[in-house]
């Protein structure tokens, strides 16, 4: 395989033929990003690609400009976290957008299958893909969780959670609900987007014939930091959308855990700092969406 740094051009489909744009948010993972861009370049769909750089300090932007000049590059003045993807979607000229991370990409044919499914159903707002991980292409455990969802839509699994690096969205639907939350920043941001798409009436389905590949970067937040962000955002999402009783129960659960665990204490403190902003943006889920959330939580042990 040709090394990424040797790839001098990024041939993309003519604008009139493109149906899906790939949007990548990145920060300080220059080598992984170049590998991903090389993989995307080789796809038969030749999708347009937009990279949103979260103020990297490792020469990411210069490397993209040098090695993949046809890629649209947006450099943000600061780190916007997951919400950086929103800027990429806004720039896309296609009706559909697939997200990749700088350490993930799409299987050949996956984007064509996603576009066909979205074309066939104007209610469909999001496709959650089957994800294969690592060099051995091991199925991610989330695939089975989504496949076993008790929620069904048009004969397929209906989801209220997904992996951001393995989904395809309808641009209209994504921007219509505001995209990924700036308040949550990063980790677990998918849940809130799922809730908001469901509230707006958009279908969300797991389609296992749409396949993404994820080879996790070695440059990742330490496990304690990820744990803190997960617990913080779970609590904030509850206050943003769930009934007060659910949000209070989640608060008490984290508070009890915080007594004996310093990472949970840090998560609780971080959530408290953001709680006023969450309450200002609070919108209760409609009864039917809340019912589905409860059904899914009961079936999957709270995984989503």
N, C-alpha and C positions, 0 to 999 in steps of 0.2 A: 504494500500500500504506500502510496506517495505520502511523504511526511507533510504535516499540515503547513509547516513554514515554507514548503516548496510550492504550495498552491497559490498561483499568482492571480487567478480570476475566479469569480463565483458566478457561473452561468445560471440565470434564472429564467423561469418561464416568461414568455411575453405577457405583458400586463393583462391583455384581454383574455388569456387562457388561465391565469392564476385564480384559484378558488380559496386557497388556504395560505396564510402567511404564518411563518414561525417567529414567535417573539421569545427572546431570551433576556432575562435580567441577570446581571453578573456583577461580581465584585471580587477583585484580587485573585482571580483564577485564570490567568492568561493562557497557560498551556492547555488546561482542560477545555477552555472555550475554543481555542484553535482546533483542537481535536474534534469537538462537536461540530464546528462549522465545516470541517472537512467531510464529516459524515453526512451532514445535510446537503452539501454540494453534490454528493453522489446519488442522492435519491432520484428516482425516475420522474417524480413530480416537479423537480427543480423549483421548490417553493421560494418565494421572496422571504428574506430573513431580516428581522429587525433586532438589533442588539441594543439594550438599554444598560449603560454602564453606571452602576451605583458608586460613582466617584472613586474608582479604583486608583491605587497608588503603585501598581506593579507594571505599568506600561500597557495595560489591556487595550485602551483606545488606539494607541499608536500601532499596536500589532494588528488589530482588525483593519485599520486603514491601509496598512502595508500589504497584508497577505490576502485580504478579502475585500477589495475596494467596492464591489457591487453591493455589499451588505449595507443596509441603512443603519447608521450609528447615531444614537442619542446619548450624550454624556450629561448626567445629572450633576448639579453642584454639590449634592450631599447624598448620603445613603438613605434611600426611601424604602428599603426593604422590599417586601413582596409587592407593594403598591407601585414599584417601578414598572411592573408589567402593564399597568394602566396606560402609561405614556406610550408604550409600544403598540398597544391595541389601538389607541387613538390615531397613530400614524399609519396603520394598515389600510391598504386600498382594496382589500379583499373582504368578502362577506363573512369569512370564517378565519379564526386564529387558533393555531396550535401552540401550546406553551412547551418549551424545553427549558431545562436548566443548563448551566454550562457543563454539566457532567451527564447529560441525557440527550437522546435523539430519537428519531422515528424509524421504524422498520420500512423498507421499500413497500409501497402500496398502501400503507396505513393511512396516509393523508387523503388519498383518493377515495378509500372506503369511507372515511369520516365525512368527506364532502358529499358523497352520494347519499349517506344517511341524513345529513342535514338538508340537502336538497329535497329529499323525499318527504320530509315532515317539517312544515314551518313552525310547529310548536316546539321542536327540539332545540333547546338552548345550550346544552352541554353534553358532550360525550366523554365518559371516563374510560380510558384505555386499559387494556391488560398490560402490566408492566413486568419486564424481565430484567433481573438485576445481575450485575457482576459479569466477569468474563465467561462464566458457565451458563449465563442466561437463566438463572433460577427464578421461578415465578415469585413475585412479591406476595407476601401473605395477604395484602389488602385485596388482591384479586379474588380470593376465596370469600372474603368478607362481603365484597360487592356482589359476587355471583349468588350468594346465599341470602341476599336481601329479601325480607318478606314483602317488600313493596314491589309491585309489578306495574309496568307501563307498556302497553302495546306488546305484551308477551315477553318483555325483557326486564332485567333488574333495574329498578328505580333507585337512584342513589341520593343520599344527603351528606355525602362526603366523598373525597377523591384525592388523588395525588396531583398537585398543581403541575408537576413536570410531565404529566401523562394525561393531559386532557385537551380537548378541542372545543372551542366555544363559538357561538354565533356572536359576531361583533355587536350587533344591535342589542342582544340580550345582556351581554356583559356590561357594556357601557350604560345601558338603561338602568341597571341596579347599582351602578357606581363602582363596579370592579372590586378589586381587593381593598380591604380596609387599611387605611393609613394608621389607624389607632392600634391595630394588632401587630403591625410591623412585619413579623415573620414567625413562622411555625404555627401550624393549625389554622391558617387563614382561610383554608378551603371550606370549612364548616359554615362560616358566616355567609360566604358567597352562595353556597348551596341553599341555605335558608332563604336568602333574598331572591334567588332565581325561582324557587318554589312559590314564594309569596307573590311574585309577579306573574305566575302562571306558566313559566317555562319548564318543559320536560327536561329531565336529567337522567341519562341512561348509561349503564355499563355495557359496552360492546366489545366482547373479547377478541373479535377479529381485527380490531384497531390496536396495534401493538407499539409500545414505546420501550426503549432500552435505557436502563439507568446503571451507569458504572460510578458509584459514589466516589466523590473526590476525597482525597486524603486531607484536603484543607477544609475542615468542617468545625463548627463550634463544638467545644468540649461537651461531653454528655451532660454534666450538671447545668450548663447554660441552656441546652436544648430542653432539659426537664423543666427548668424555671420558666422558659418561654411557653412551653406546652400548658403548664398549670395556670400561668397568668392568663393566657388567651382563652382557655376553657372557661375560666371564671368570667372574664370580660364578655365573652360571647353570650353566656347565660344572662348577664345583666343587659346586654344589648337587645336580646330577642325573646328570651324565655319568660314564663310567668314568674312573679316575684318569689313565690314559694320555692321554685326550682333554683333560682339565683341565690336565695338565702341558704338553701341546703348545700349548694356548691361552695358558698362562702364558709359555712361552718365546717364542711369537710376539709377544706384547705387549711382553715385555722387550727383544727385539731392536729392535722399532719404537721403543721408548722411548729408545734410545741416541741417535737422531737427531731425535726429534720431541718437543717439550715437552708437547704435549697428550696424547700417549701416555704420557709420564712421569707426568703428573697422573692419568691414568686408572689406571695401574698402582699408584700410591701410594694412590689412593682404594680400589681393590680390596683391597689388602693390609690396609688398616685394617678392612675389613668381612669379611675372610676367616675370622677365628675364628668369627664368627656364622654364616657360610655353612657351615662345617664342622660346626657343632653341628646344623644343619638338613639335613645331607646325607642323601639317600635315592637310591640308584641306580635308574635307570629299569629296568623289567622288560625282559627280553631282546627281546620283540616290539616294544616301543615304541622301544628303542634301535635296532633294525634299521630301523624306519621313519624315524627321525631321520637315520640314515646314508644311506638311500636318497634322502630328500628333499634332503639336503645335497649329495650327488653330482649329482643332477639339476639343482639350482638354483645350483650354484657357491657354496654356503655362504650364500646369501641368507637362509635361515631356520635 
